[in-house]
Amino acid sequence: MISTSPPLADALAAGPVVLDGGLSNQLEAAGHDLGDALWSARLLAEEPEAVVQAHLAYYEAGAQVAITSSYQATFEGFAQRGIGAERAAALLGRSVELAREAAGRARDGGVSRPLYVAASAGPYGAMLADGSEYRGRYGLSVEELERFHRPRLEVLAAARPDVLALETVPDAEEARALLRAVRGLGVPAYLSYSVAGDRTRAGQPLAEAFAVAADADEVIAVGINCCAPDDADRAVRLAAQVTGKPVVVYPNSGESWDAGARAWCGEAAFSADRVAAWAADGARLIGGCCRVGPDAITELAAGLGR
């Protein structure tokens, strides 16, 4: 099913649009084990209905945009599991189809607002599944990273999502590669960095990182995700100032992951009270990432009057 909603860029020009929350935490809450190098992408083949239900929960909660389960889905990652290129391409396309299926069910259930699908493309480090997605600096050139990303982006674009989500990017050099890789695909994109304080995870000043996308015609929004809410507060205004584009922002809950205990710890700091300030500073695509669930998205949507 192809989207019949107005183009997402037009919706962003008209006002804030609500993104979903963390897909993995919604799947885990439903009892699915994601302790796998493919993460939520494993369910594309094994339990696709679970993915549909997770997307549907967010659409019903008030989200207008669902981000697909393809963040960690790559040809290389699937190959390590014995899945060939043809089957891998089909699974990548399926990630978009499942989100579209959820949108259709939401409309059948009475949701009347425009609904969109963002096809997730995570960073190179997500494929490695060793935490390097939060460090960047893989030792690869921009050209090598472009060659890695382009085939997956071509397949995702062919599935006709409303936007390509170039998300959780730790490094401005990888952002350059991604922006080169989306040229000519015929689908708009947004670019979202993972940050720590006022720098990318790789250590570049955010002003420099945001500037990479300022003149990219394919990019309809620039911003940050998978970070602390406090970092989002500081970055939204800067992204708007540097690029002149709508800002995308979807931070984590504020809790931190204890790798030794394999558990989340600390207090949640994500609050719907923040969203009005983000919108005032230029945020137009607003949601949550890890540990932000449907209840928080309902509050966020209400805070935006959506």
C-alpha positions as CSV (number, residue, x, y, z in Angstrom):
1,M,0.0,0.0,0.0
2,I,1.5,3.4,-1.1
3,S,1.0,6.4,1.2
4,T,-1.9,8.7,0.2
5,S,-0.8,11.3,2.8
6,P,0.6,14.7,1.8
7,P,4.4,14.5,1.3
8,L,6.2,14.5,4.6
9,A,8.2,17.6,3.7
10,D,4.9,19.5,3.3
11,A,3.6,18.2,6.7
12,L,6.8,19.4,8.3
13,A,6.4,22.8,6.8
14,A,2.9,23.0,8.3
15,G,3.9,22.1,11.8
16,P,5.3,19.4,14.1
17,V,4.9,15.8,13.2
18,V,5.0,13.0,15.8
19,L,7.5,10.2,15.4
20,D,7.1,6.9,17.2
21,G,9.2,5.6,20.2
22,G,11.6,2.8,20.6
23,L,10.7,-0.2,18.5
24,S,12.9,-2.6,20.4
25,N,11.4,-1.8,23.8
26,Q,7.9,-2.3,22.4
27,L,8.9,-5.7,21.0
28,E,10.6,-6.7,24.2
29,A,7.6,-5.6,26.2
30,A,5.5,-8.0,24.1
31,G,7.9,-10.9,25.1
32,H,10.2,-11.1,22.1
33,D,13.9,-11.8,22.7
34,L,16.1,-9.4,20.8
35,G,19.4,-10.7,22.1
36,D,20.8,-11.2,18.6
37,A,23.2,-9.5,16.3
38,L,20.3,-8.7,13.9
39,W,18.3,-7.2,16.8
40,S,14.7,-6.4,15.7
41,A,15.6,-7.2,12.1
42,R,15.5,-10.9,13.1
43,L,11.8,-10.7,13.4
44,L,11.3,-9.6,9.8
45,A,11.7,-13.2,8.8
46,E,10.7,-15.1,12.0
47,E,7.8,-13.1,13.4
48,P,6.6,-10.3,11.1
49,E,3.3,-10.0,12.8
50,A,5.1,-8.9,15.9
51,V,6.7,-6.0,14.0
52,V,3.3,-5.0,12.6
53,Q,1.8,-5.0,16.1
54,A,4.6,-2.9,17.5
55,H,4.2,-0.3,14.8
56,L,0.4,-0.3,15.3
57,A,0.8,0.4,19.0
58,Y,2.6,3.6,18.2
59,Y,0.2,4.7,15.4
60,E,-2.6,4.1,17.9
61,A,-0.8,6.0,20.6
62,G,-0.6,9.1,18.4
63,A,2.5,8.7,16.2
64,Q,2.3,9.8,12.7
65,V,5.6,8.3,11.5
66,A,6.7,4.7,12.1
67,I,10.4,3.9,11.8
68,T,11.0,0.5,10.3
69,S,12.8,-2.5,11.8
70,S,15.7,-2.2,9.3
71,Y,18.1,-0.3,11.5
72,Q,20.4,-3.3,11.9
73,A,19.4,-5.0,8.7
74,T,22.3,-5.1,6.2
75,F,23.4,-7.5,3.4
76,E,26.5,-8.2,5.4
77,G,24.7,-8.9,8.6
78,F,22.2,-11.2,7.0
79,A,25.0,-13.0,5.1
80,Q,26.6,-13.8,8.5
81,R,23.4,-15.7,9.3
82,G,23.4,-17.6,6.0
83,I,20.8,-15.4,4.3
84,G,21.7,-14.7,0.7
85,A,21.5,-11.3,-1.1
86,E,18.1,-12.0,-2.7
87,R,16.4,-13.0,0.5
88,A,18.1,-10.1,2.4
89,A,16.8,-7.6,-0.2
90,A,13.3,-9.1,0.2
91,L,13.5,-8.7,4.0
92,L,14.7,-5.1,3.7
93,G,11.7,-4.3,1.5
94,R,9.5,-6.2,3.9
95,S,10.4,-3.8,6.7
96,V,8.6,-1.0,4.8
97,E,5.7,-3.3,3.9
98,L,5.1,-4.2,7.5
99,A,5.0,-0.6,8.6
100,R,2.5,0.1,5.8
101,E,0.4,-2.8,6.9
102,A,0.3,-1.3,10.4
103,A,-0.7,2.1,9.0
104,G,-3.5,0.4,7.1
105,R,-4.8,-1.3,10.2
106,A,-4.6,1.9,12.1
107,R,-6.8,3.6,9.5
108,D,-9.2,0.7,9.5
109,G,-9.4,1.2,13.3
110,G,-10.3,4.8,13.0
111,V,-7.1,6.7,12.9
112,S,-7.7,9.6,10.5
113,R,-4.5,11.7,10.6
114,P,-1.8,11.3,7.9
115,L,0.5,8.4,8.6
116,Y,4.0,7.9,7.3
117,V,6.8,5.3,7.1
118,A,10.5,6.1,7.7
119,A,12.8,3.4,6.4
120,S,15.6,3.1,9.0
121,A,19.3,2.9,7.9
122,G,21.6,2.6,10.9
123,P,25.3,3.4,10.8
124,Y,28.0,0.9,9.8
125,G,28.8,0.2,13.4
126,A,25.2,-1.2,13.9
127,M,26.1,-4.1,11.6
128,L,29.2,-4.9,13.7
129,A,27.0,-5.2,16.8
130,D,29.9,-4.4,19.1
131,G,29.0,-0.9,20.2
132,S,31.1,0.9,17.6
133,E,28.0,2.6,16.4
134,Y,28.4,4.9,19.4
135,R,32.1,5.6,18.6
136,G,32.3,6.0,14.9
137,R,35.8,6.2,13.4
138,Y,35.8,2.8,11.9
139,G,39.0,3.2,9.9
140,L,37.0,3.3,6.6
141,S,37.1,6.1,4.1
142,V,34.0,8.0,3.0
143,E,34.1,6.1,-0.3
144,E,34.1,2.8,1.5
145,L,31.3,3.8,3.7
146,E,29.3,5.0,0.7
147,R,29.8,1.6,-1.0
148,F,28.5,-0.1,2.2
149,H,25.4,2.0,2.5
150,R,24.3,2.4,-1.1
151,P,23.0,-1.1,-1.8
152,R,20.8,-1.2,1.3
153,L,19.5,2.3,0.6
154,E,18.6,1.4,-3.0
155,V,16.5,-1.5,-1.8
156,L,14.8,0.5,0.9
157,A,14.1,3.3,-1.5
158,A,12.6,0.9,-4.0
159,A,10.0,-0.1,-1.3
160,R,8.8,3.5,-1.5
161,P,8.9,4.7,2.1
162,D,8.0,8.3,2.7
163,V,11.5,9.1,4.0
164,L,14.8,7.4,4.5
165,A,15.9,7.6,8.2
166,L,19.7,8.0,8.3
167,E,19.7,7.6,12.0
168,T,22.0,7.3,15.0
169,V,24.9,8.4,12.9
170,P,28.0,8.8,15.2
171,D,30.4,10.5,12.8
172,A,30.2,13.5,10.4
173,E,32.4,11.5,7.9
174,E,29.8,8.7,7.9
175,A,27.1,11.4,7.4
176,R,29.0,12.6,4.3
177,A,29.0,9.0,3.0
178,L,25.3,8.5,3.7
179,L,24.4,11.8,1.9
180,R,26.3,10.7,-1.1
181,A,24.6,7.3,-1.0
182,V,21.1,8.8,-1.1
183,R,21.6,10.9,-4.1
184,G,19.4,10.1,-7.0
185,L,17.2,7.6,-5.1
186,G,14.1,9.6,-5.5
187,V,13.1,9.4,-1.8
188,P,13.8,12.2,0.7
189,A,15.9,11.6,3.8
190,Y,16.5,12.9,7.2
191,L,19.9,12.8,9.0
192,S,20.0,12.2,12.7
193,Y,23.2,12.1,14.8
194,S,23.9,10.3,18.0
195,V,25.5,12.8,20.3
196,A,27.2,13.3,23.6
197,G,26.9,16.9,24.9
198,D,27.7,19.3,22.1
199,R,29.6,16.8,19.9
200,T,29.0,13.8,17.8
201,R,30.0,10.5,19.3
202,A,33.1,10.6,17.2
203,G,34.0,14.0,18.8
204,Q,33.2,16.5,16.1
205,P,31.5,19.8,17.1
206,L,27.8,19.6,16.3
207,A,27.8,22.8,14.3
208,E,30.3,21.2,11.9
209,A,28.3,18.0,11.7
210,F,25.0,19.6,11.0
211,A,26.6,21.8,8.3
212,V,27.3,18.6,6.3
213,A,23.6,18.4,5.5
214,A,22.8,22.1,5.0
215,D,23.0,22.1,1.2
216,A,21.8,18.5,0.7
217,D,18.5,18.8,-1.3
218,E,17.5,15.3,-0.5
219,V,17.5,16.0,3.3
220,I,14.2,17.3,4.7
221,A,15.2,17.3,8.3
222,V,18.4,17.3,10.4
223,G,18.9,16.6,14.1
224,I,19.7,14.0,16.8
225,N,18.4,10.8,18.3
226,C,19.4,8.1,20.8
227,C,20.9,10.6,23.2
228,A,20.1,12.0,26.6
229,P,17.1,14.4,26.7
230,D,19.3,17.2,28.1
231,D,21.6,16.8,25.0
232,A,18.5,17.2,22.8
233,D,17.6,20.5,24.5
234,R,20.9,22.0,23.5
235,A,21.1,20.6,20.0
236,V,17.7,21.4,18.5
237,R,18.3,25.1,18.3
238,L,21.8,24.7,16.8
239,A,20.6,22.3,14.1
240,A,18.0,24.9,13.0
241,Q,20.5,27.7,13.0
242,V,23.2,25.9,11.1
243,T,21.0,24.2,8.4
244,G,17.8,26.3,8.1
245,K,16.0,23.0,7.8
246,P,13.3,21.4,10.0
247,V,14.8,19.6,13.0
248,V,14.3,16.0,13.9
249,V,14.7,15.0,17.5
250,Y,14.0,11.7,19.3
251,P,16.1,11.1,22.4
252,N,16.2,8.1,24.7
253,S,14.4,8.0,28.1
254,G,17.4,9.2,29.9
255,E,18.2,5.9,31.5
256,S,21.6,4.3,30.9
257,W,22.6,0.8,29.9
258,D,24.8,-1.1,32.3
259,A,26.5,-3.6,30.0
260,G,27.9,-5.7,32.9
261,A,24.5,-6.1,34.5
262,R,22.7,-6.2,31.2
263,A,20.1,-3.8,32.6
264,W,18.9,-0.2,32.3
265,C,19.6,2.0,35.3
266,G,19.1,5.5,36.5
267,E,16.0,7.7,36.3
268,A,14.0,8.4,33.2
269,A,14.3,12.1,32.1
270,F,12.2,12.0,29.0
271,S,9.2,14.2,29.5
272,A,6.5,15.5,27.2
273,D,6.9,18.8,28.9
274,R,10.1,19.4,26.8
275,V,8.4,19.1,23.4
276,A,7.0,22.6,23.3
277,A,10.4,24.1,23.8
278,W,11.8,21.8,21.1
279,A,9.1,22.9,18.7
280,A,9.7,26.5,19.5
281,D,13.4,26.1,18.6
282,G,12.6,24.5,15.2
283,A,11.9,20.8,15.9
284,R,9.3,19.5,13.4
285,L,9.8,15.7,13.6
286,I,9.6,14.8,17.3
287,G,9.5,11.4,19.1
288,G,11.4,9.1,21.3
289,C,14.1,6.5,21.0
290,C,15.2,3.7,23.4
291,R,12.9,3.1,26.4
292,V,10.3,5.6,25.2
293,G,7.1,3.7,24.8
294,P,3.5,4.3,23.5
295,D,2.3,6.0,26.7
296,A,5.1,8.7,26.4
297,I,4.2,9.2,22.7
298,T,0.6,9.7,23.6
299,E,1.7,12.4,26.1
300,L,4.1,13.9,23.5
301,A,1.4,14.1,20.8
302,A,-1.0,15.7,23.2
303,G,1.6,18.3,24.1
304,L,2.0,19.2,20.5
305,G,-1.8,19.3,20.0
306,R,-1.8,16.3,17.7
